[in-house]
Amino acid sequence: MKIKSLPVYLLLGAAMLASAIVYSCNNKDGDETTTDINDTSMPGIMRDTSSMPMVNHAEATLTETYADTAIDGIVKFDMDPGGNVTMTLDITIPAKAGKSVAVHIHEHGDCGDSAKMAHGHWNPTNTQHGEWGTANFHRGDIGNVKLNAKGKATLTLTTVLWTLGGASDKNILGKSIIVHGGLDDYTTQPTGNSGTRIGCGVIKQTGSY
């Protein structure tokens, strides 16, 4: 008994139907989707901050952490094409008029729980705390700021130790600026015995190249 061969057009049609069924089963919505492996909303996936693009301007708006010590201030950061970052701090703390307060960059951009969520000084090089520009200091050790008789002060600092974006050992975006109620003694480890955290602000991008 001979079995007749099926016409070629029937074989091709069957193959196309099978392919359509397989695609439909694997893609119920009918649209192909892709997954970004840098999506931080996915459990276990962490974004590589070393590839973050550089920006040329960032700011941190300072607010008080305790109602009895009002603080009004802003800290601006500008990075030039040569890699120099200039910080300009402008702050008013009437309750501290005529005194000095310590200012540091802390490792987390979170001002919650009276700024305790900012954790410790930003110290990517794991060095001892000290005065800026000396043998040992944290990259977050900005130092003491002298307030005038009205409680106002400004401070300017230019450095190549910070960047706005890029490698994590220099990138200050997403960190916090903490204002302490006392002086930094530049000696006590690892905080400088600077006192209560009376002000806080998160460093955020506001410009780009």
SULRA-V23494 format. One record per pair of residues at least 4 apart in sequence whose ideal C-beta (glycine too) atoms are under 8 Angstrom apart, sorted by sequence separation. I is the first residue (numbers start at 1). J is the second residue. D is the distance in Angstrom with one decimal. If there is no record, write none. Layout:
i | j | d
I | J | D
I | J | D
This chain:
i | j | d
6 | 10 | 4.8
7 | 11 | 7.4
8 | 12 | 6.3
9 | 13 | 6.3
10 | 14 | 6.5
11 | 15 | 6.6
12 | 16 | 6.5
13 | 17 | 6.4
14 | 18 | 6.4
15 | 19 | 6.5
16 | 20 | 6.5
17 | 21 | 6.5
18 | 22 | 6.5
19 | 23 | 6.4
20 | 24 | 6.2
21 | 25 | 6.5
22 | 26 | 6.4
23 | 27 | 5.9
24 | 28 | 7.3
27 | 31 | 7.0
29 | 33 | 7.9
35 | 39 | 7.0
65 | 69 | 8.0
79 | 83 | 7.0
80 | 84 | 5.1
93 | 97 | 7.6
111 | 115 | 5.1
112 | 116 | 7.5
113 | 117 | 5.2
123 | 127 | 6.5
130 | 134 | 5.1
133 | 137 | 7.1
137 | 141 | 4.4
147 | 151 | 5.0
148 | 152 | 5.3
163 | 167 | 7.2
166 | 170 | 6.3
167 | 171 | 6.3
180 | 184 | 7.3
188 | 192 | 5.5
6 | 11 | 5.7
27 | 32 | 6.5
37 | 42 | 8.0
40 | 45 | 6.4
64 | 69 | 5.5
79 | 84 | 6.9
96 | 101 | 5.7
112 | 117 | 4.0
130 | 135 | 7.1
132 | 137 | 5.4
147 | 152 | 6.4
148 | 153 | 6.6
166 | 171 | 5.3
187 | 192 | 7.2
188 | 193 | 4.0
24 | 30 | 7.8
39 | 45 | 6.3
40 | 46 | 6.9
64 | 70 | 5.5
79 | 85 | 4.7
80 | 86 | 7.7
111 | 117 | 6.9
123 | 129 | 7.8
130 | 136 | 4.5
131 | 137 | 6.1
147 | 153 | 4.6
165 | 171 | 5.8
186 | 192 | 5.8
187 | 193 | 7.9
35 | 42 | 7.7
38 | 45 | 7.1
40 | 47 | 5.2
64 | 71 | 4.3
78 | 85 | 7.1
79 | 86 | 7.8
110 | 117 | 3.9
111 | 118 | 6.5
129 | 136 | 7.6
130 | 137 | 4.0
146 | 153 | 6.0
163 | 170 | 4.3
164 | 171 | 7.2
185 | 192 | 5.5
37 | 45 | 6.3
63 | 71 | 6.2
77 | 85 | 5.7
78 | 86 | 5.1
93 | 101 | 6.6
110 | 118 | 5.8
121 | 129 | 6.6
128 | 136 | 4.2
129 | 137 | 6.8
130 | 138 | 7.6
145 | 153 | 4.8
162 | 170 | 5.8
163 | 171 | 5.4
164 | 172 | 6.9
165 | 173 | 6.1
184 | 192 | 3.6
185 | 193 | 5.2
38 | 47 | 5.1
62 | 71 | 5.6
77 | 86 | 7.2
106 | 115 | 7.8
108 | 117 | 6.3
109 | 118 | 7.5
127 | 136 | 5.1
128 | 137 | 7.7
129 | 138 | 5.6
132 | 141 | 5.3
161 | 170 | 6.4
162 | 171 | 7.8
163 | 172 | 7.2
164 | 173 | 5.8
184 | 193 | 7.5
185 | 194 | 7.9
38 | 48 | 7.3
62 | 72 | 7.3
77 | 87 | 5.4
78 | 88 | 7.7
108 | 118 | 5.1
127 | 137 | 6.7
131 | 141 | 7.0
132 | 142 | 6.5
145 | 155 | 5.2
162 | 172 | 4.9
184 | 194 | 4.7
62 | 73 | 3.6
76 | 87 | 7.2
77 | 88 | 8.0
107 | 118 | 7.0
108 | 119 | 5.0
127 | 138 | 6.4
130 | 141 | 6.5
132 | 143 | 5.1
182 | 193 | 7.3
183 | 194 | 6.8
61 | 73 | 7.6
62 | 74 | 6.6
75 | 87 | 6.4
76 | 88 | 4.7
106 | 118 | 3.8
107 | 119 | 5.0
129 | 141 | 6.2
131 | 143 | 6.3
182 | 194 | 5.4
183 | 195 | 7.8
61 | 74 | 5.5
62 | 75 | 6.7
75 | 88 | 7.2
76 | 89 | 8.0
106 | 119 | 6.2
107 | 120 | 6.0
125 | 138 | 7.9
142 | 155 | 7.6
181 | 194 | 7.8
182 | 195 | 3.0
60 | 74 | 7.1
75 | 89 | 4.8
76 | 90 | 7.9
89 | 103 | 6.8
106 | 120 | 6.5
107 | 121 | 7.1
125 | 139 | 6.5
180 | 194 | 3.8
181 | 195 | 4.1
182 | 196 | 7.6
59 | 74 | 6.1
60 | 75 | 4.5
74 | 89 | 8.0
75 | 90 | 7.6
106 | 121 | 6.1
107 | 122 | 4.7
123 | 138 | 4.1
124 | 139 | 6.1
142 | 157 | 6.8
180 | 195 | 4.8
181 | 196 | 4.5
59 | 75 | 6.7
73 | 89 | 7.1
74 | 90 | 5.6
75 | 91 | 8.0
105 | 121 | 7.1
106 | 122 | 6.0
107 | 123 | 7.4
122 | 138 | 6.5
123 | 139 | 6.7
180 | 196 | 6.7
181 | 197 | 7.8
59 | 76 | 5.2
73 | 90 | 6.0
74 | 91 | 8.0
104 | 121 | 5.3
105 | 122 | 4.5
121 | 138 | 4.5
122 | 139 | 6.0
123 | 140 | 6.4
180 | 197 | 6.1
181 | 198 | 4.6
58 | 76 | 7.6
59 | 77 | 7.1
73 | 91 | 3.4
104 | 122 | 7.7
122 | 140 | 3.5
179 | 197 | 7.3
180 | 198 | 6.6
57 | 76 | 7.2
58 | 77 | 4.5
72 | 91 | 7.4
73 | 92 | 6.3
121 | 140 | 4.5
178 | 197 | 5.2
179 | 198 | 5.6
57 | 77 | 6.9
71 | 91 | 7.0
72 | 92 | 4.6
73 | 93 | 7.8
121 | 141 | 6.6
179 | 199 | 3.4
57 | 78 | 5.5
71 | 92 | 7.2
178 | 199 | 7.1
179 | 200 | 7.3
56 | 78 | 6.5
57 | 79 | 7.6
71 | 93 | 5.2
139 | 161 | 5.4
177 | 199 | 8.0
178 | 200 | 5.6
56 | 79 | 5.3
70 | 93 | 7.3
139 | 162 | 7.0
177 | 200 | 7.0
55 | 79 | 7.3
56 | 80 | 7.6
69 | 93 | 6.9
70 | 94 | 6.3
176 | 200 | 5.8
177 | 201 | 4.9
54 | 79 | 6.8
70 | 95 | 6.9
132 | 157 | 7.5
176 | 201 | 6.6
177 | 202 | 7.9
69 | 95 | 5.0
176 | 202 | 5.3
177 | 203 | 6.5
68 | 95 | 7.5
69 | 96 | 7.6
175 | 202 | 7.6
176 | 203 | 6.9
174 | 202 | 7.2
175 | 203 | 5.2
62 | 91 | 6.3
174 | 203 | 6.6
173 | 203 | 5.8
174 | 204 | 7.8
139 | 170 | 7.6
172 | 203 | 5.5
173 | 204 | 7.3
173 | 205 | 5.9
107 | 140 | 7.5
104 | 138 | 7.5
105 | 139 | 7.2
106 | 140 | 6.4
105 | 140 | 3.4
140 | 175 | 7.3
104 | 140 | 5.0
104 | 141 | 6.2
105 | 142 | 6.6
104 | 142 | 5.7
103 | 142 | 4.6
144 | 183 | 5.6
103 | 143 | 6.9
144 | 184 | 5.4
165 | 205 | 7.8
102 | 143 | 6.9
103 | 144 | 7.6
143 | 184 | 6.2
164 | 205 | 7.0
102 | 144 | 5.4
103 | 145 | 5.5
101 | 144 | 7.0
102 | 145 | 7.7
141 | 184 | 7.6
143 | 186 | 7.8
100 | 144 | 4.6
101 | 145 | 5.7
124 | 168 | 6.6
125 | 169 | 6.8
100 | 145 | 6.3
124 | 169 | 4.2
141 | 186 | 8.0
65 | 111 | 7.0
100 | 146 | 4.8
101 | 147 | 6.8
124 | 170 | 7.6
99 | 146 | 8.0
100 | 147 | 6.8
63 | 111 | 7.5
66 | 114 | 6.9
99 | 147 | 5.9
65 | 114 | 4.5
98 | 147 | 6.5
65 | 115 | 4.9
97 | 147 | 5.9
98 | 148 | 7.2
122 | 172 | 7.3
96 | 147 | 5.4
97 | 148 | 7.2
98 | 149 | 5.6
141 | 192 | 7.6
97 | 149 | 5.7
103 | 155 | 7.5
134 | 186 | 7.7
138 | 190 | 7.6
89 | 142 | 7.8
97 | 150 | 6.0
98 | 151 | 7.8
122 | 175 | 5.4
131 | 184 | 7.9
91 | 145 | 6.8
93 | 147 | 6.1
97 | 151 | 3.9
87 | 142 | 7.6
96 | 151 | 5.8
131 | 186 | 4.2
89 | 145 | 6.8
91 | 147 | 7.7
94 | 150 | 7.2
95 | 151 | 7.0
130 | 186 | 5.4
94 | 151 | 4.2
129 | 186 | 7.4
130 | 187 | 7.7
92 | 150 | 7.5
93 | 151 | 4.9
118 | 176 | 4.3
92 | 151 | 5.5
129 | 188 | 7.4
92 | 152 | 4.9
118 | 178 | 5.8
129 | 189 | 5.5
91 | 152 | 7.2
92 | 153 | 7.9
115 | 176 | 7.3
128 | 189 | 6.1
129 | 190 | 4.8
91 | 153 | 5.5
128 | 190 | 7.4
129 | 191 | 6.7
90 | 153 | 7.9
91 | 154 | 7.6
115 | 178 | 5.8
129 | 192 | 5.6
89 | 153 | 7.6
90 | 154 | 5.2
89 | 154 | 6.4
109 | 174 | 4.4
111 | 176 | 6.3
88 | 154 | 7.2
89 | 155 | 4.3
109 | 175 | 5.7
110 | 176 | 6.8
88 | 155 | 7.7
89 | 156 | 7.5
105 | 172 | 6.1
108 | 175 | 7.3
109 | 176 | 5.0
123 | 190 | 7.4
87 | 155 | 7.6
88 | 156 | 5.3
89 | 157 | 8.0
107 | 175 | 6.5
108 | 176 | 6.4
87 | 156 | 6.8
106 | 175 | 6.5
107 | 176 | 8.0
121 | 190 | 6.4
86 | 156 | 6.7
87 | 157 | 4.6
105 | 175 | 5.2
106 | 176 | 4.7
120 | 190 | 6.4
121 | 191 | 7.1
86 | 157 | 7.2
87 | 158 | 7.5
105 | 176 | 7.1
106 | 177 | 7.7
120 | 191 | 7.5
86 | 158 | 4.5
87 | 159 | 7.8
105 | 177 | 6.2
106 | 178 | 4.9
85 | 158 | 7.0
104 | 177 | 7.6
105 | 178 | 7.7
84 | 158 | 5.6
85 | 159 | 5.9
103 | 177 | 6.6
104 | 178 | 5.3
84 | 159 | 7.3
85 | 160 | 7.4
87 | 162 | 7.8
103 | 178 | 7.1
84 | 160 | 5.9
103 | 179 | 5.5
104 | 180 | 7.3
83 | 160 | 5.6
85 | 162 | 4.3
102 | 179 | 7.6
103 | 180 | 7.4
85 | 163 | 6.5
101 | 179 | 5.7
102 | 180 | 4.2
85 | 164 | 6.6
101 | 180 | 5.9
118 | 197 | 7.4
83 | 163 | 6.9
101 | 181 | 6.6
102 | 182 | 6.6
104 | 184 | 7.7
101 | 182 | 7.1
102 | 183 | 6.0
116 | 197 | 7.1
101 | 183 | 7.5
102 | 184 | 3.8
115 | 197 | 4.0
118 | 200 | 6.3
100 | 183 | 5.5
114 | 197 | 6.3
79 | 163 | 6.6
115 | 199 | 7.7
77 | 162 | 7.4
79 | 164 | 4.8
96 | 181 | 7.5
115 | 200 | 4.0
93 | 179 | 7.4
77 | 164 | 6.1
85 | 172 | 7.7
91 | 179 | 7.0
104 | 192 | 8.0
111 | 200 | 3.8
102 | 192 | 6.3
104 | 194 | 7.3
111 | 201 | 7.1
111 | 202 | 6.6
102 | 194 | 3.8
110 | 202 | 7.5
102 | 195 | 7.3
109 | 202 | 4.1
109 | 203 | 6.7
77 | 172 | 7.0
109 | 204 | 7.9
101 | 198 | 7.5
105 | 203 | 7.6
75 | 177 | 5.1
93 | 198 | 7.5
58 | 164 | 5.1
73 | 179 | 7.4
93 | 199 | 7.4
57 | 164 | 7.4
56 | 164 | 6.9
71 | 179 | 6.4
91 | 199 | 7.8
54 | 163 | 6.6
55 | 164 | 4.7
54 | 164 | 6.1
55 | 165 | 5.5
54 | 165 | 4.1
53 | 165 | 5.4
54 | 166 | 5.7
69 | 181 | 7.2
52 | 165 | 4.5
52 | 166 | 6.3
58 | 172 | 7.5
58 | 173 | 6.0
62 | 177 | 6.4
50 | 166 | 6.8
60 | 176 | 7.2
50 | 167 | 4.9
60 | 177 | 4.5
62 | 179 | 6.3
49 | 167 | 7.8
50 | 168 | 6.1
55 | 173 | 7.4
49 | 168 | 4.9
52 | 171 | 6.7
52 | 173 | 7.2
49 | 171 | 6.2
73 | 199 | 6.9
75 | 201 | 6.5
77 | 203 | 6.8
71 | 198 | 6.5
74 | 201 | 7.7
71 | 199 | 4.1
73 | 201 | 7.4
75 | 203 | 7.5
69 | 198 | 4.8
66 | 196 | 7.6
69 | 199 | 7.9
65 | 197 | 5.8
66 | 198 | 6.1
65 | 198 | 5.9
64 | 198 | 6.3
65 | 199 | 6.3
64 | 199 | 5.7
65 | 200 | 5.7
63 | 199 | 6.6
62 | 199 | 4.8
63 | 200 | 6.8
62 | 200 | 6.9
63 | 201 | 6.6
62 | 201 | 4.2
61 | 201 | 5.0
60 | 201 | 3.6
60 | 202 | 5.9
60 | 203 | 4.6
59 | 203 | 7.4
60 | 204 | 6.9
58 | 203 | 5.3
59 | 204 | 6.3
58 | 204 | 6.1
58 | 205 | 5.3
59 | 206 | 5.2
57 | 205 | 7.6
58 | 206 | 5.9
57 | 206 | 5.2
58 | 207 | 7.5
55 | 205 | 4.8
57 | 207 | 3.2
55 | 206 | 8.0
56 | 207 | 5.0
55 | 207 | 5.7
56 | 208 | 6.7
55 | 208 | 4.4
56 | 209 | 5.5
55 | 209 | 6.6
53 | 208 | 7.0
54 | 209 | 6.0
53 | 209 | 7.5
